[in-house]
């Protein structure tokens, strides 16, 4: 081992130089220096500059040996330009772009980080899917209707075969997209087109598809039993033994009776009749159609009755001949009371009562909009008999005209302007205060 006296001294570089030979006196023995104009590295040994060199091939070999150990890497060296070329070996992947608006790219990467496989999965934009878990003991076949039976530990809903008359087995959330093995995850189509299924035995294109009473079955016949719920889940768009299609359009709901309708009828959801009524028009314990028929019949035959008040918000209308008949009915008895004024707009008012009683002590006739003597002409009272017995106002004579005699009862008198002019005292006829031919009697 060299002694301290003959050891070579290595100094830190203090800088780089141009024309380094002229700067030798500034450098120390053993110091490294870089000649910028020569692009070379020197070491000072006494008064001599010694260039530091290395064989390029040795360096290339060293680099190549380090890099060449990687999988799929080729290294080329020992070329005239003293360069090292590193090439990556080709894989089975075809060069190109993967993925688009309608597909998802899928890649396989090995332990060296190389992409060894690449492909695309088409996105089916015609369907809406939900991921579920089959927790039943059997596989659930593609195309079967399922309902949510619970929640898996993964958070996904668990499903089982749906039917329309079980307890909690409806509504169906959709049809199974692909067969789901027992204990595994899968997908249910809740909207869109389910393809490649057998539909020829189910029905024809255009037929509606309903949940059947048998778990997992479908039918094109609308359920009618009172115990069955009606859920239309889709429509057959192609009838085929294996390549049929169903358009899913009614998943997740049943054609149930609305809560509002239950409240309106006042009966429970599954009741078969309307219960009892306090009146007599509608029979107790009938269905809605029967009740409406009885009510219609009662209205048409004028048999609607009420013991309370009957309020009408507008006009009370009837046929050309309209009767108001108080009890007892049909015998022209009873009393009709109108609590208010009575206006009759017809051209003729006929009263068939035997006695007409009017509390008002004044009866007005001829109350037209603008009454005059002309409008009053001929007005009066007519009593029907073999001939009409009349008291009329005659405008041309400006007087009341009687068609019959006037007979004063005994003790009654006839006055003119407050003065008695004719009377009968029970035995004699009296003419008084009458001027006849200039004489007064």
Buried (B, 14 or more C-beta within 10 A) or exposed (E): EEEEEEEEEEBEEEEEBEEBEEBBEEBEEBBBBBBEEEEBBBBBEEEEBEEEEEEBEEEBBEBBEEBEEEEEEEBEBEEEEEEBEBEEEEBEBEEEEBBEEEEEEEEEEEEEEBEEEBEBEEEBEEBBBBEBBBBBEEBBEBBBBBBBBEEBEEEBBBBBBBBBBBEEBBBBBBBBBBEBEEEEEBBBBBBBBBBEBBBBEBBEEEBBBBBBBEBBBBBBEEBEEEEBBBBBBBBBBBBBEEEBBBBBEBBBBBEBEEEEEBEEBEBEEEEEBBEEBEEEBBEEEBEEEBBEEBBEEBEEEEEEEEEEEEEEEEEEEEEEEEEEEEEEEEEEEEEEEEEEEEEEEEEEEEEEEEEEEEEEEEEEEEEEEEEEEEBBEEBBEEEEEEEEEBBBBBBEEEEEEEEEEEEEEEEEBEEEEEEEBBBBEEEEEEEEEEEEEEEEE
